[in-house]
Amino acid sequence: MKSMGQPGDRWSLARVYGALVMGAVGGGVLGYVLIDLLFGPLIGQGGWWTVFASGGAIVGLTLQGVREFAKPLVGPAYAPRRAADDAES
């Protein structure tokens, strides 16, 4: 799978929030379809989509946060730009 951007760049936090929202939406849809529509009437309880949406948000946030911030980088995110600026001068 091709990744979007490089971990630690200026769009890292935006990608983390995007993963949080996408995980919440995906989990909410999954919980609504699987639990609320199929099993909710059998057990007389609904609203499980909120539980699945919260879990999806946590999973999305965790996976993308680890990808962006927990991996050690070779150097600071601005090092290639600084090397290019030094080569020009």
N, C-alpha and C positions, 0 to 999 in steps of 0.2 A: 504494500500500500504506500503510495506516495504521500509524504507528509507536507503539510502546508507551513512554510516558513521554517525558521531555525529556532530551536529552543533558546530562550533568553533574549530574543529580539524585542522590538518595541510592540509587537502585536501579541505577545505571550499572554498577557492578562485578558485580552479580548477573546483569544481562543479558549481560555479556561472558562470564561463566562458563557461562551457559546456552547461548549460541551456541557456545562451545567444545565442550560436551558434545553438543549436537545435531549439530554438524558431524562430531564423531568417530563418533557412532552412524550418521549418514547415510553417511559415507564407508566405515565398516566394512561396512555392509549392501551398499553398492554394490560394494565390492571382493570381498566373499564371493560375491555372486550372479554378477557378471560374470567375475571372474578365477578364484576358487577352484573354483567349480562347473563353469564352462564350459571354461576353458583350463588349469586346474590339472592335471587328469588327462593332458592332451595333452603338457604339458611336464614332468610328473613333479615338480611343485613346488607346494606349498600355503602357506598362511599370508599370502597377499597382503592379506587383510582388515586385518591390522595396519598395513601400509604405507598403505592407503587411509584407515584410521581416523586415523592420525597426520596425514596430509595434510588430511583434513576438519577436524580440530581446529585446525590451523594456519590454514586458510582461514576458518573460523568466527570464530576469535579475531581475526584480522586485520580482517575486514569489520566486525564489531561494535565492535572497539576503535577503529577509525578513525571510525566513526559517533559513538561516545560521547565520545572524548577529543581527536581531531585537528581538529575543527571549532571555529573561534573562536566564542565566545558573545558576545552583546551585552553582558552584564555577568555578575557572579557569579550562581550559581544561587539565592542567597538574596535577590537584589535585589527581585523582586516582593513578597516577604513583607515586606521592610523598608519598601517604599513603602506597603504597606497598613497597617503598624503606625504609620508616621508620619502617615498620613491620619486615623487614629482618634484620635491624641493631640492 
